[in-house]
Amino acid sequence: MTKKILIVSWHFPPYKSSSAFNLFKRLKDTGYEYDVLQIGRADKPDNEAMFRFASSCFNRYEIDMASENARDPAARVHYINKVLEFYQALKQKNHYLAMISHSHEIASHMAAMAIKKRSPELRWLASFGDPIAANPFNDSYQFPMLKEDSQTEAQVLQQADRIIVTNRYQQDLVVATQTQQLDEEKFFVLPHCFDERMYPDSYDQKSNENRLDKVFRFMHVGMLYKFKRTAEPFMLGAQRLLQKHPELRGQFVLEFYGANDRYIQAAADYGLADTVSFKGTVSYLDSLKIMSEADCLLLRDADFSDQGIKNTPFYPGKLADYMGAKKPILAVTMAHGCVPDMLAKIGGASLTETDIDCIADAMYDAMQGYLSVNDSEIERYSHINTAKLAKEALTFAQDKKKVLIAGHDLKFAKFIMEKIEEDDNLELLVDQWQGHDKHDEAKSFELLDQADTIFCEWGLGNAVWYSKHKKLGQRLVTRMHLQEITTRHPEKFTHQNIDAYIMVSPYWLEQFAHDFSLERQKCKMVYNLVDTELLNKPKTSEARFNLGMIGDVPQRKRLDRALDIFEKLYQKDKRYKLFVKGKRPEEYPWMHSKAKAEEMSYYQQQYQRIQDNGWQDNVIFEGHGPIDLWLQKIGYILSVSEFESFHLAPAEGMASGAVPIIYNWDGSKTIYDKKFIVNSSDKATNIIEESKKNINSLSDEVKSYSKERFSSIENSKNITEIIINE
């Protein structure tokens, strides 16, 4: 089921509106389906291509308007009435998880408030790009209907279920200017973001750096205002730069896109006629391409210190776009606040408009390559991270069944957790343990008090603790893999408090039931989960000669067996390669203990064997990375362990079309097709050589096998049903 969200926003893409673009970018990758109630505009909708970059679906309903002036009272009434009409029709076929309205313009909030009055149960999120009553630009611009709009804003702040702001400084400013006390728990910070996919793939950083003209390009892309946010500091900074370094004339330019204020037009008065230029207006996606071609991006933020404001409350959406271009940023802003805080972390320069010498020096530093960009900090503002926050903002925990997942290692529970998060009726709680028996007990008790259902991933100390403390009316399910057999934790379970046990194969279901005398009616079997859709990618041409092994630690994974198979094939055809994916034994701290000396010696012997035979170019050890991309080059996936409970590697390999080679460890035949199970390296090499006769059909066969048994979509559904069903 796709979650539905109603958006009430006077402006929305594809029509040009920077505020609406910023709202769209923050919501577009939540995976929800949005119905948008917006005005139809006369200007050209030149940003249709934006929707290609959304994983969410946006169904737009345009309202015909006689006037696009949002401060025309008649236009507002018409918009509100039409929104209500659309809503009445849409709600007959759609159940909305929530409604979000956007403050640009205030009519959006007014319409949402009217909907909330009719449907008080519908969760309402009011998103504020800029504050209204607290907007410091009010002193410069005499906005019409400011008094009325400020009163409406006060009502919105009281009635909305959640208030979305872009940063804490904005929140503080709004709260400080309200006469009625606000519930600050309703505020949610959802920052602007960028999507690196929107920037041109064809852009070549090196070719830009090696341009023949060698002219350094400072760029400002976006709006400027006649008050507060003007181009003047950049003009004065460039003028001062040439006074200090006259040899730089002709070596840099200032290019302005989207805004051409009086200071840009007066470039000649600053002696910058050949340095400064206005390049016109562009569509949103074209603006991102232009940013990518800059050497340094200029950001202009208003200074309100003369109004007694100490911190700039704005997070300009253009700053997020600039970050996505991954270029140095030179900002003229206030000394303190949102922008200075961000630039202190992401790099670049943050200067005040009165410090022209420092602006000139920063320009010089940029030209010398001294302004750095902190890519890891910038990634915090990627659409991927913001989408997670947006989903959190759009979710209300009330009246949901709370499912608590507890365990020390939750990698195998990833798809189950995602399934729970996708369910409108469920809320996910996580108790991350530090080890088999180590956890924050106070936190566990706190989470236990909230939970309706507890799912213990691994039946270790987590299941011992929760089976002891579980309350009446709560459901407890545990999933067991292999470690439980050796650690014997199930012997300490309070079994009468456990409602279901999930095992990952028929063999281990029987083993656990026998070893720990489990009640058979409580025992369930669901195979491990594989993202078969993700892994189903085309193979490279070399894949038919490539063997793959995922993880060779600990020793029971038997790297030597993999080398045996490789050696036999290599003797016949030097094109064969063995790729071993994962951390090396020497990278694990615990492998350096005295107790592991013999095991480390085993790996040294394998390394020596590779060296002695000159296989260094054909036996390749690789670290972590995307498994789907790695498997594209793997034609045969090896599972040569002494024992396993399930072994995910062959299941993942099969999902990609790789032929599995599986040594006959206990239980393997209850999971995998016996024709791929071997007892010797000779048998393994025979299967590989024979497979080349019908490799395409065999590849399709193993894909189907994996999807049928291990699909994360089906198995996460099956496990979730076991977890939540009473």
Secondary structure, 3 states (H helix, E strand, C coil): CCCEEEEECCCCCCCCCHHHHHHHHHHCCCCCEEEEEEECCCCCCCCHHHHHHCCCEEEEEEECCCCCCCCCHHHHHHHHHHHHHHHHHHCCCCCEEEEEEECCCHHHHHHHHHHHHHCCCCCEEEECCCCCCCCHHHHCCCCCCHHHHHHHHHHHHHHCCEEEECCHHHHHHHHHCCCCCCCHHHEEECCCCECHHHCCCCCCHHHHHCCCCCCEEEEEECCCCCCCCCCHHHHHHHHHHHHHCHHHCCCEEEEEECCCCHHHHCHHHHCCCCCEEECCCCCHHHHHHHHHCCCEEEEECCCCHHHCCCCECCCCHHHHHHHHHCCCEEEECCCCEHHHHHHHHHCCEEECCCCHHHHHHHHHHHHCCCCCCCHHHHHHHEHHHHHHHHHHHCCCCCCCEEEEEEECCCHHHHHHHHHHHHCCCEEEEEEECCCCCCCCHHHHHHHHHHCCEEEEECCCHHHHHHHHHCCCCCEEEEEECCHHHHHCHHHHCCHHHCCEEEECCHHHHHHHHHHCCCCHHHEEECCCCECHHHHCCCCCHHHHHEEEEECCCCHHHCHHHHHHHHHHHHHHCCCCEEEEECCCHHHCHHHHCHHHHHHHHHHHHHHHHHHHCCCCCCEEEECCCCHHHHHCCCCEEEECCCCCCCCHHHHHHHHCCCEEEEECCCCHHHCCCHHHEECCHHHHHHHHHHHHHHHHHHHHHHHHHHHHHHEHHHHHHHHHHHHHCC
